[in-house]
Protein backbone atom coordinates (compact mmCIF):
# COMPACT_ATOMS: atom_id res chain seq x y z
CA UNK A 1 0.00 0.00 0.00
CA UNK A 2 1.50 3.28 -1.05
CA UNK A 3 1.24 6.41 1.04
CA UNK A 4 -0.75 8.11 -1.72
CA UNK A 5 -3.36 5.32 -1.73
CA UNK A 6 -3.74 5.49 2.05
CA UNK A 7 -4.11 9.27 1.95
CA UNK A 8 -6.64 8.98 -0.86
CA UNK A 9 -8.57 6.32 1.08
CA UNK A 10 -8.82 8.68 4.03
CA UNK A 11 -9.84 11.72 1.99
CA UNK A 12 -12.12 10.11 -0.64
CA UNK A 13 -12.45 6.33 -0.23
CA UNK A 14 -14.19 5.41 -3.53
CA UNK A 15 -11.41 7.00 -5.56
CA UNK A 16 -8.77 4.92 -3.76
CA UNK A 17 -10.33 1.62 -4.91
CA UNK A 18 -11.07 2.77 -8.44
CA UNK A 19 -8.90 0.11 -10.10
CA UNK A 20 -10.05 -2.76 -7.85
CA UNK A 21 -13.29 -3.49 -9.71
CA UNK A 22 -16.89 -2.39 -9.85
CA UNK A 23 -17.96 -4.34 -6.77
CA UNK A 24 -15.34 -2.72 -4.58
CA UNK A 25 -16.25 0.74 -5.78
CA UNK A 26 -19.94 0.11 -5.14
CA UNK A 27 -19.38 -1.28 -1.64
CA UNK A 28 -17.06 1.54 -0.62
CA UNK A 29 -19.37 4.18 -2.09
CA UNK A 30 -22.41 2.83 -0.24
CA UNK A 31 -20.48 2.58 3.02
CA UNK A 32 -19.12 6.10 2.56
CA UNK A 33 -22.65 7.40 2.03
CA UNK A 34 -23.77 5.57 5.18
CA UNK A 35 -20.89 7.06 7.12
CA UNK A 36 -17.44 8.31 6.33
CA UNK A 37 -15.57 6.02 8.75
CA UNK A 38 -17.06 2.74 7.44
CA UNK A 39 -16.12 3.81 3.91
CA UNK A 40 -12.54 4.56 4.96
CA UNK A 41 -12.22 1.25 6.78
CA UNK A 42 -13.60 -0.70 3.83
CA UNK A 43 -11.24 1.07 1.42
CA UNK A 44 -8.24 0.35 3.63
CA UNK A 45 -9.24 -3.31 3.98
CA UNK A 46 -9.67 -3.68 0.22
CA UNK A 47 -6.34 -2.00 -0.45
CA UNK A 48 -4.59 -4.13 2.15
CA UNK A 49 -6.12 -7.37 0.86
CA UNK A 50 -5.09 -6.67 -2.72
CA UNK A 51 -1.49 -5.94 -1.70
CA UNK A 52 -1.06 -9.19 0.21
CA UNK A 53 -2.13 -11.36 -2.77
C-alpha distance matrix in Angstrom:
0.0 3.8 6.6 8.3 6.5 7.0 10.3 11.2 10.7 13.0 15.4 15.8 14.0 15.6 14.5 10.7 11.5 14.2 13.5 13.0 16.8 19.7 19.7 16.2 17.3 20.6 19.5 17.1 19.9 22.6 20.9 20.2 23.9 25.0 23.2 20.3 18.8 18.8 17.0 14.2 14.0 14.1 11.4 9.0 10.6 10.3 6.7 6.5 9.6 8.8 6.4 9.3 11.9
3.8 0.0 3.8 5.4 5.3 6.5 8.7 9.9 10.7 12.7 14.5 15.2 14.3 16.0 14.2 10.7 12.5 14.6 14.1 14.7 18.4 21.2 21.7 18.2 18.5 22.1 21.4 18.6 20.9 23.9 22.4 21.1 24.7 26.1 24.1 20.9 19.9 20.4 18.3 15.3 15.9 16.4 13.2 11.2 13.6 13.2 9.5 10.1 13.2 12.1 9.7 12.8 15.2
6.6 3.8 0.0 3.8 5.5 5.2 6.1 8.5 9.8 10.7 12.3 14.0 13.7 16.1 14.3 11.2 13.9 16.0 16.3 17.0 20.6 22.9 23.3 19.7 19.6 22.9 22.2 19.0 21.0 23.9 22.1 20.4 23.9 25.4 23.0 19.5 18.5 19.7 17.8 14.4 15.5 16.7 13.6 11.5 14.6 14.9 11.4 12.1 15.6 15.0 12.9 15.8 18.5
8.3 5.4 3.8 0.0 3.8 5.5 5.1 6.0 8.5 9.9 10.5 11.6 11.9 13.8 11.4 8.9 12.0 13.4 14.2 15.6 18.9 20.9 21.8 18.4 17.6 21.1 20.9 17.6 19.0 22.3 21.0 19.0 22.2 24.2 22.0 18.5 18.3 19.5 16.9 14.0 15.8 16.5 13.0 12.0 15.3 14.9 11.6 13.4 16.6 15.4 14.1 17.4 19.5
6.5 5.3 5.5 3.8 0.0 3.8 5.4 5.0 6.0 8.6 9.8 10.0 9.3 11.0 9.1 5.8 8.5 10.5 11.3 12.1 15.5 17.6 18.2 14.7 14.3 17.7 17.3 14.3 16.1 19.3 18.0 16.4 19.8 21.5 19.7 16.5 16.1 16.7 14.0 11.4 12.9 13.1 9.5 8.8 11.9 11.2 8.0 10.3 13.2 12.2 11.4 14.8 16.8
7.0 6.5 5.2 5.5 3.8 0.0 3.8 5.4 5.0 6.3 8.7 9.9 9.0 11.8 10.9 7.7 10.3 13.1 14.3 14.3 17.6 19.4 19.4 15.7 15.5 18.5 17.4 14.1 16.2 19.0 17.0 15.4 19.0 20.3 17.9 14.6 13.6 14.6 12.6 9.3 10.6 11.8 8.7 7.0 10.6 11.1 8.3 9.7 13.1 13.1 12.2 15.0 17.6
10.3 8.7 6.1 5.1 5.4 3.8 0.0 3.8 5.4 5.2 6.2 8.5 9.1 12.1 10.7 8.6 12.0 14.1 15.9 16.6 19.6 20.9 21.3 17.7 16.7 19.6 18.9 15.3 16.6 19.5 17.7 15.4 18.6 20.3 17.7 14.1 13.7 15.5 13.3 10.1 12.4 13.9 10.9 10.0 13.7 14.2 11.7 13.4 16.8 16.6 15.9 18.8 21.2
11.2 9.9 8.5 6.0 5.0 5.4 3.8 0.0 3.8 5.4 5.1 5.6 6.4 8.8 7.0 5.4 9.2 10.7 13.0 14.1 16.7 17.7 18.4 15.0 13.6 16.5 16.4 12.8 13.7 16.9 15.7 13.3 16.3 18.5 16.4 13.0 13.4 14.7 11.8 9.4 12.2 12.8 9.4 9.9 13.5 13.1 11.0 13.6 16.4 15.8 15.8 19.0 20.9
10.7 10.7 9.8 8.5 6.0 5.0 5.4 3.8 0.0 3.8 5.6 5.5 4.1 7.3 7.3 5.0 7.8 10.5 12.8 12.8 15.3 16.3 16.2 12.6 11.7 14.4 13.5 9.9 11.5 14.3 12.6 10.7 14.2 15.8 13.7 10.5 10.4 11.2 8.4 5.8 8.5 9.1 5.9 6.5 10.1 10.1 8.8 11.2 13.9 14.0 14.4 17.3 19.2
13.0 12.7 10.7 9.9 8.6 6.3 5.2 5.4 3.8 0.0 3.8 5.9 6.1 9.8 10.1 8.7 11.5 14.0 16.5 16.5 18.9 19.5 19.2 15.7 14.6 16.8 15.6 11.9 13.0 15.4 13.2 10.7 14.0 15.3 12.6 8.9 8.7 10.7 8.8 5.6 8.6 10.5 8.4 8.4 12.0 13.0 11.8 13.6 16.6 17.2 17.3 19.9 22.2
15.4 14.5 12.3 10.5 9.8 8.7 6.2 5.1 5.6 3.8 0.0 3.8 6.4 9.4 9.0 9.0 12.2 13.8 16.8 17.5 19.5 19.7 20.0 16.8 14.9 17.0 16.5 12.7 12.8 15.6 14.1 10.9 13.5 15.6 13.0 9.4 10.5 12.7 10.3 8.2 11.8 13.1 10.8 11.6 15.2 15.5 14.4 16.7 19.5 19.6 19.9 22.8 24.8
15.8 15.2 14.0 11.6 10.0 9.9 8.5 5.6 5.5 5.9 3.8 0.0 3.8 5.9 5.9 6.9 9.7 10.8 14.1 14.9 16.4 16.2 16.7 13.8 11.5 13.5 13.5 9.9 9.5 12.6 11.8 8.7 11.2 13.8 12.1 8.9 10.8 12.0 8.7 7.9 11.6 11.8 9.3 11.3 14.5 14.0 13.4 16.4 18.5 18.3 19.3 22.3 23.8
14.0 14.3 13.7 11.9 9.3 9.0 9.1 6.4 4.1 6.1 6.4 3.8 0.0 3.8 5.5 5.3 7.0 9.1 12.2 12.1 13.7 13.7 13.7 10.5 8.7 10.9 10.4 6.7 7.5 10.5 9.4 7.2 10.5 12.6 11.2 8.5 9.5 9.6 6.1 5.5 8.7 8.2 5.6 8.3 11.0 10.4 10.3 13.3 15.1 15.1 16.5 19.3 20.6
15.6 16.0 16.1 13.8 11.0 11.8 12.1 8.8 7.3 9.8 9.4 5.9 3.8 0.0 3.8 5.4 5.6 6.4 10.0 10.1 10.9 10.4 10.9 8.3 5.6 8.0 8.7 5.6 5.5 9.2 9.5 7.9 10.3 12.9 12.7 10.8 12.4 11.6 7.9 8.7 11.3 9.6 7.2 10.6 12.5 10.8 11.2 14.7 15.7 15.1 17.1 20.0 20.7
14.5 14.2 14.3 11.4 9.1 10.9 10.7 7.0 7.3 10.1 9.0 5.9 5.5 3.8 0.0 3.8 5.5 5.1 8.6 10.1 11.4 11.7 13.1 10.5 7.9 11.0 12.1 9.3 9.1 12.9 13.2 11.2 13.6 16.4 15.8 13.4 14.9 14.8 11.0 10.9 13.6 12.3 9.2 11.8 14.2 12.3 11.5 15.2 16.6 15.3 16.8 20.1 20.8
10.7 10.7 11.2 8.9 5.8 7.7 8.6 5.4 5.0 8.7 9.0 6.9 5.3 5.4 3.8 0.0 3.8 5.6 8.0 8.8 11.2 12.5 13.4 10.1 8.8 12.2 12.5 9.5 10.8 14.2 13.7 12.2 15.2 17.5 16.4 13.7 14.3 14.1 10.7 9.5 11.7 10.6 6.9 8.7 11.3 9.5 8.1 11.6 13.4 12.2 13.2 16.6 17.6
11.5 12.5 13.9 12.0 8.5 10.3 12.0 9.2 7.8 11.5 12.2 9.7 7.0 5.6 5.5 3.8 0.0 3.8 5.6 5.3 7.6 9.1 9.9 6.6 6.1 9.7 10.1 8.0 9.8 13.0 12.9 12.4 15.3 17.3 16.9 14.9 15.3 14.1 10.8 10.5 11.8 9.6 6.4 8.9 10.2 7.4 7.0 10.8 11.5 10.1 12.1 15.1 15.5
14.2 14.6 16.0 13.4 10.5 13.1 14.1 10.7 10.5 14.0 13.8 10.8 9.1 6.4 5.1 5.6 3.8 0.0 3.8 5.7 6.8 7.9 10.0 8.0 6.2 9.8 11.5 9.9 10.5 14.0 14.8 14.0 16.3 18.8 18.9 17.0 18.1 17.0 13.4 13.6 15.3 13.0 10.0 12.6 13.9 10.9 10.4 14.2 14.6 12.6 14.6 17.8 17.7
13.5 14.1 16.3 14.2 11.3 14.3 15.9 13.0 12.8 16.5 16.8 14.1 12.2 10.0 8.6 8.0 5.6 3.8 0.0 3.8 5.7 8.4 10.6 8.9 8.5 12.1 13.5 12.6 13.8 16.9 17.7 17.3 19.7 22.0 22.1 20.2 20.8 19.5 16.2 16.1 17.2 14.7 11.8 13.7 14.5 11.0 10.2 13.7 13.6 10.7 12.7 15.9 15.2
13.0 14.7 17.0 15.6 12.1 14.3 16.6 14.1 12.8 16.5 17.5 14.9 12.1 10.1 10.1 8.8 5.3 5.7 3.8 0.0 3.8 7.1 8.1 6.2 7.4 10.7 11.3 11.0 13.0 15.6 16.0 16.4 19.0 20.7 20.9 19.5 19.6 17.7 14.8 15.0 15.3 12.4 10.1 12.0 11.9 8.1 8.3 11.5 10.6 8.1 11.0 13.7 12.7
16.8 18.4 20.6 18.9 15.5 17.6 19.6 16.7 15.3 18.9 19.5 16.4 13.7 10.9 11.4 11.2 7.6 6.8 5.7 3.8 0.0 3.8 5.6 5.6 6.5 8.8 10.4 11.1 12.4 14.6 15.8 16.6 18.6 20.3 21.3 20.3 20.9 18.6 15.7 16.7 17.2 13.8 12.2 14.8 14.3 10.6 11.7 14.7 13.3 11.2 14.5 16.7 15.3
19.7 21.2 22.9 20.9 17.6 19.4 20.9 17.7 16.3 19.5 19.7 16.2 13.7 10.4 11.7 12.5 9.1 7.9 8.4 7.1 3.8 0.0 3.8 5.5 5.2 6.1 8.7 10.0 10.5 12.3 14.3 15.2 16.4 18.4 19.8 19.4 20.5 18.0 15.1 16.9 17.7 14.2 13.1 16.3 15.8 12.5 14.1 17.3 16.0 14.4 17.8 20.0 18.7
19.7 21.7 23.3 21.8 18.2 19.4 21.3 18.4 16.2 19.2 20.0 16.7 13.7 10.9 13.1 13.4 9.9 10.0 10.6 8.1 5.6 3.8 0.0 3.8 5.5 5.1 6.1 8.6 9.8 10.7 12.2 14.0 15.4 16.6 18.2 18.2 18.8 15.9 13.6 15.7 15.7 12.0 11.9 15.0 13.9 10.9 13.4 16.1 14.4 13.7 17.3 18.9 17.8
16.2 18.2 19.7 18.4 14.7 15.7 17.7 15.0 12.6 15.7 16.8 13.8 10.5 8.3 10.5 10.1 6.6 8.0 8.9 6.2 5.6 5.5 3.8 0.0 3.8 5.4 5.2 6.1 8.4 10.0 10.6 12.0 14.1 15.3 16.2 15.7 16.0 13.3 10.7 12.3 12.4 8.8 8.2 11.3 10.5 7.5 9.9 12.8 11.7 11.1 14.5 16.4 15.9
17.3 18.5 19.6 17.6 14.3 15.5 16.7 13.6 11.7 14.6 14.9 11.5 8.7 5.6 7.9 8.8 6.1 6.2 8.5 7.4 6.5 5.2 5.5 3.8 0.0 3.8 5.6 5.3 5.9 8.5 9.9 10.3 12.1 14.1 15.1 14.3 15.5 13.4 10.2 12.0 13.2 10.1 8.8 12.4 12.7 9.9 11.6 14.9 14.6 13.7 16.7 19.1 18.8
20.6 22.1 22.9 21.1 17.7 18.5 19.6 16.5 14.4 16.8 17.0 13.5 10.9 8.0 11.0 12.2 9.7 9.8 12.1 10.7 8.8 6.1 5.1 5.4 3.8 0.0 3.8 5.5 5.1 6.1 8.5 9.8 10.6 12.3 14.1 14.3 15.7 13.2 10.5 13.3 14.2 11.0 10.9 14.6 14.5 12.2 14.5 17.5 16.8 16.5 19.7 21.7 21.3
19.5 21.4 22.2 20.9 17.3 17.4 18.9 16.4 13.5 15.6 16.5 13.5 10.4 8.7 12.1 12.5 10.1 11.5 13.5 11.3 10.4 8.7 6.1 5.2 5.6 3.8 0.0 3.8 5.5 5.3 6.1 8.5 10.0 10.6 12.2 12.6 13.3 10.2 8.2 11.2 11.3 8.0 9.0 12.4 11.8 10.2 13.1 15.5 14.8 15.3 18.5 20.0 20.0
17.1 18.6 19.0 17.6 14.3 14.1 15.3 12.8 9.9 11.9 12.7 9.9 6.7 5.6 9.3 9.5 8.0 9.9 12.6 11.0 11.1 10.0 8.6 6.1 5.3 5.5 3.8 0.0 3.8 5.5 5.1 5.9 8.5 9.7 10.2 9.7 10.5 8.1 5.2 7.8 8.8 6.1 6.2 9.9 10.3 9.1 11.3 14.0 14.2 14.7 17.3 19.3 19.8
19.9 20.9 21.0 19.0 16.1 16.2 16.6 13.7 11.5 13.0 12.8 9.5 7.5 5.5 9.1 10.8 9.8 10.5 13.8 13.0 12.4 10.5 9.8 8.4 5.9 5.1 5.5 3.8 0.0 3.8 5.5 5.0 6.2 8.6 9.8 9.6 11.6 9.9 6.8 9.8 11.8 9.6 9.4 13.1 14.0 12.7 14.5 17.5 17.8 17.9 20.6 22.8 23.2
22.6 23.9 23.9 22.3 19.3 19.0 19.5 16.9 14.3 15.4 15.6 12.6 10.5 9.2 12.9 14.2 13.0 14.0 16.9 15.6 14.6 12.3 10.7 10.0 8.5 6.1 5.3 5.5 3.8 0.0 3.8 5.4 5.1 6.2 8.6 9.9 11.7 9.4 7.6 11.3 12.5 10.3 11.4 14.9 15.1 14.3 16.8 19.3 19.2 19.9 22.7 24.5 24.9
20.9 22.4 22.1 21.0 18.0 17.0 17.7 15.7 12.6 13.2 14.1 11.8 9.4 9.5 13.2 13.7 12.9 14.8 17.7 16.0 15.8 14.3 12.2 10.6 9.9 8.5 6.1 5.1 5.5 3.8 0.0 3.8 5.4 4.9 6.1 7.3 8.3 5.6 4.6 8.4 9.2 7.7 9.5 12.5 12.7 12.8 15.3 17.3 17.6 18.9 21.3 22.9 23.8
20.2 21.1 20.4 19.0 16.4 15.4 15.4 13.3 10.7 10.7 10.9 8.7 7.2 7.9 11.2 12.2 12.4 14.0 17.3 16.4 16.6 15.2 14.0 12.0 10.3 9.8 8.5 5.9 5.0 5.4 3.8 0.0 3.8 5.4 5.0 4.7 7.1 6.3 4.0 7.2 9.4 8.8 9.4 12.4 13.7 13.8 15.4 17.8 18.8 19.7 21.8 23.8 24.9
23.9 24.7 23.9 22.2 19.8 19.0 18.6 16.3 14.2 14.0 13.5 11.2 10.5 10.3 13.6 15.2 15.3 16.3 19.7 19.0 18.6 16.4 15.4 14.1 12.1 10.6 10.0 8.5 6.2 5.1 5.4 3.8 0.0 3.8 5.4 6.8 9.9 9.1 7.7 10.9 13.0 12.3 13.1 16.1 17.3 17.2 19.0 21.4 22.2 23.0 25.3 27.3 28.2
25.0 26.1 25.4 24.2 21.5 20.3 20.3 18.5 15.8 15.3 15.6 13.8 12.6 12.9 16.4 17.5 17.3 18.8 22.0 20.7 20.3 18.4 16.6 15.3 14.1 12.3 10.6 9.7 8.6 6.2 4.9 5.4 3.8 0.0 3.8 7.0 9.0 7.6 8.0 11.3 12.4 12.0 13.8 16.5 17.1 17.6 19.8 21.7 22.3 23.7 26.0 27.5 28.6
23.2 24.1 23.0 22.0 19.7 17.9 17.7 16.4 13.7 12.6 13.0 12.1 11.2 12.7 15.8 16.4 16.9 18.9 22.1 20.9 21.3 19.8 18.2 16.2 15.1 14.1 12.2 10.2 9.8 8.6 6.1 5.0 5.4 3.8 0.0 3.8 5.7 5.8 6.6 9.0 10.4 11.1 12.7 14.7 15.9 17.0 18.7 20.4 21.6 23.1 25.0 26.6 28.1
20.3 20.9 19.5 18.5 16.5 14.6 14.1 13.0 10.5 8.9 9.4 8.9 8.5 10.8 13.4 13.7 14.9 17.0 20.2 19.5 20.3 19.4 18.2 15.7 14.3 14.3 12.6 9.7 9.6 9.9 7.3 4.7 6.8 7.0 3.8 0.0 3.8 5.7 5.3 6.3 8.8 10.1 10.7 12.5 14.4 15.5 16.6 18.4 20.1 21.4 22.8 24.7 26.5
18.8 19.9 18.5 18.3 16.1 13.6 13.7 13.4 10.4 8.7 10.5 10.8 9.5 12.4 14.9 14.3 15.3 18.1 20.8 19.6 20.9 20.5 18.8 16.0 15.5 15.7 13.3 10.5 11.6 11.7 8.3 7.1 9.9 9.0 5.7 3.8 0.0 3.8 5.3 5.1 6.2 8.6 9.9 10.6 12.2 14.2 15.3 16.3 18.2 20.1 21.2 22.7 24.8
18.8 20.4 19.7 19.5 16.7 14.6 15.5 14.7 11.2 10.7 12.7 12.0 9.6 11.6 14.8 14.1 14.1 17.0 19.5 17.7 18.6 18.0 15.9 13.3 13.4 13.2 10.2 8.1 9.9 9.4 5.6 6.3 9.1 7.6 5.8 5.7 3.8 0.0 3.8 5.5 5.1 6.1 8.5 9.9 10.5 12.2 14.1 15.2 16.3 18.3 20.0 21.2 22.9
17.0 18.3 17.8 16.9 14.0 12.6 13.3 11.8 8.4 8.8 10.3 8.7 6.1 7.9 11.0 10.7 10.8 13.4 16.2 14.8 15.7 15.1 13.6 10.7 10.2 10.5 8.2 5.2 6.8 7.6 4.6 4.0 7.7 8.0 6.6 5.3 5.3 3.8 0.0 3.8 5.5 5.2 6.1 8.6 9.9 10.6 12.2 14.1 15.3 16.6 18.5 20.2 21.7
14.2 15.3 14.4 14.0 11.4 9.3 10.1 9.4 5.8 5.6 8.2 7.9 5.5 8.7 10.9 9.5 10.5 13.6 16.1 15.0 16.7 16.9 15.7 12.3 12.0 13.3 11.2 7.8 9.8 11.3 8.4 7.2 10.9 11.3 9.0 6.3 5.1 5.5 3.8 0.0 3.8 5.5 5.1 6.2 8.6 9.9 10.5 12.1 14.2 15.5 16.6 18.5 20.5
14.0 15.9 15.5 15.8 12.9 10.6 12.4 12.2 8.5 8.6 11.8 11.6 8.7 11.3 13.6 11.7 11.8 15.3 17.2 15.3 17.2 17.7 15.7 12.4 13.2 14.2 11.3 8.8 11.8 12.5 9.2 9.4 13.0 12.4 10.4 8.8 6.2 5.1 5.5 3.8 0.0 3.8 5.4 5.2 6.1 8.6 9.9 10.4 12.1 14.3 15.5 16.6 18.8
14.1 16.4 16.7 16.5 13.1 11.8 13.9 12.8 9.1 10.5 13.1 11.8 8.2 9.6 12.3 10.6 9.6 13.0 14.7 12.4 13.8 14.2 12.0 8.8 10.1 11.0 8.0 6.1 9.6 10.3 7.7 8.8 12.3 12.0 11.1 10.1 8.6 6.1 5.2 5.5 3.8 0.0 3.8 5.5 5.1 6.1 8.5 9.8 10.5 12.3 14.3 15.6 17.0
11.4 13.2 13.6 13.0 9.5 8.7 10.9 9.4 5.9 8.4 10.8 9.3 5.6 7.2 9.2 6.9 6.4 10.0 11.8 10.1 12.2 13.1 11.9 8.2 8.8 10.9 9.0 6.2 9.4 11.4 9.5 9.4 13.1 13.8 12.7 10.7 9.9 8.5 6.1 5.1 5.4 3.8 0.0 3.8 5.5 5.1 6.1 8.5 9.9 10.7 12.4 14.5 16.0
9.0 11.2 11.5 12.0 8.8 7.0 10.0 9.9 6.5 8.4 11.6 11.3 8.3 10.6 11.8 8.7 8.9 12.6 13.7 12.0 14.8 16.3 15.0 11.3 12.4 14.6 12.4 9.9 13.1 14.9 12.5 12.4 16.1 16.5 14.7 12.5 10.6 9.9 8.6 6.2 5.2 5.5 3.8 0.0 3.8 5.5 5.1 6.0 8.5 10.0 10.7 12.4 14.7
10.6 13.6 14.6 15.3 11.9 10.6 13.7 13.5 10.1 12.0 15.2 14.5 11.0 12.5 14.2 11.3 10.2 13.9 14.5 11.9 14.3 15.8 13.9 10.5 12.7 14.5 11.8 10.3 14.0 15.1 12.7 13.7 17.3 17.1 15.9 14.4 12.2 10.5 9.9 8.6 6.1 5.1 5.5 3.8 0.0 3.8 5.5 5.1 6.0 8.6 10.0 10.8 12.7
10.3 13.2 14.9 14.9 11.2 11.1 14.2 13.1 10.1 13.0 15.5 14.0 10.4 10.8 12.3 9.5 7.4 10.9 11.0 8.1 10.6 12.5 10.9 7.5 9.9 12.2 10.2 9.1 12.7 14.3 12.8 13.8 17.2 17.6 17.0 15.5 14.2 12.2 10.6 9.9 8.6 6.1 5.1 5.5 3.8 0.0 3.8 5.5 5.2 6.2 8.7 10.2 11.2
6.7 9.5 11.4 11.6 8.0 8.3 11.7 11.0 8.8 11.8 14.4 13.4 10.3 11.2 11.5 8.1 7.0 10.4 10.2 8.3 11.7 14.1 13.4 9.9 11.6 14.5 13.1 11.3 14.5 16.8 15.3 15.4 19.0 19.8 18.7 16.6 15.3 14.1 12.2 10.5 9.9 8.5 6.1 5.1 5.5 3.8 0.0 3.8 5.5 5.3 6.4 8.9 10.5
6.5 10.1 12.1 13.4 10.3 9.7 13.4 13.6 11.2 13.6 16.7 16.4 13.3 14.7 15.2 11.6 10.8 14.2 13.7 11.5 14.7 17.3 16.1 12.8 14.9 17.5 15.5 14.0 17.5 19.3 17.3 17.8 21.4 21.7 20.4 18.4 16.3 15.2 14.1 12.1 10.4 9.8 8.5 6.0 5.1 5.5 3.8 0.0 3.8 5.5 5.3 6.5 9.1
9.6 13.2 15.6 16.6 13.2 13.1 16.8 16.4 13.9 16.6 19.5 18.5 15.1 15.7 16.6 13.4 11.5 14.6 13.6 10.6 13.3 16.0 14.4 11.7 14.6 16.8 14.8 14.2 17.8 19.2 17.6 18.8 22.2 22.3 21.6 20.1 18.2 16.3 15.3 14.2 12.1 10.5 9.9 8.5 6.0 5.2 5.5 3.8 0.0 3.8 5.5 5.4 6.7
8.8 12.1 15.0 15.4 12.2 13.1 16.6 15.8 14.0 17.2 19.6 18.3 15.1 15.1 15.3 12.2 10.1 12.6 10.7 8.1 11.2 14.4 13.7 11.1 13.7 16.5 15.3 14.7 17.9 19.9 18.9 19.7 23.0 23.7 23.1 21.4 20.1 18.3 16.6 15.5 14.3 12.3 10.7 10.0 8.6 6.2 5.3 5.5 3.8 0.0 3.8 5.6 5.5
6.4 9.7 12.9 14.1 11.4 12.2 15.9 15.8 14.4 17.3 19.9 19.3 16.5 17.1 16.8 13.2 12.1 14.6 12.7 11.0 14.5 17.8 17.3 14.5 16.7 19.7 18.5 17.3 20.6 22.7 21.3 21.8 25.3 26.0 25.0 22.8 21.2 20.0 18.5 16.6 15.5 14.3 12.4 10.7 10.0 8.7 6.4 5.3 5.5 3.8 0.0 3.8 5.6
9.3 12.8 15.8 17.4 14.8 15.0 18.8 19.0 17.3 19.9 22.8 22.3 19.3 20.0 20.1 16.6 15.1 17.8 15.9 13.7 16.7 20.0 18.9 16.4 19.1 21.7 20.0 19.3 22.8 24.5 22.9 23.8 27.3 27.5 26.6 24.7 22.7 21.2 20.2 18.5 16.6 15.6 14.5 12.4 10.8 10.2 8.9 6.5 5.4 5.6 3.8 0.0 3.8
11.9 15.2 18.5 19.5 16.8 17.6 21.2 20.9 19.2 22.2 24.8 23.8 20.6 20.7 20.8 17.6 15.5 17.7 15.2 12.7 15.3 18.7 17.8 15.9 18.8 21.3 20.0 19.8 23.2 24.9 23.8 24.9 28.2 28.6 28.1 26.5 24.8 22.9 21.7 20.5 18.8 17.0 16.0 14.7 12.7 11.2 10.5 9.1 6.7 5.5 5.6 3.8 0.0
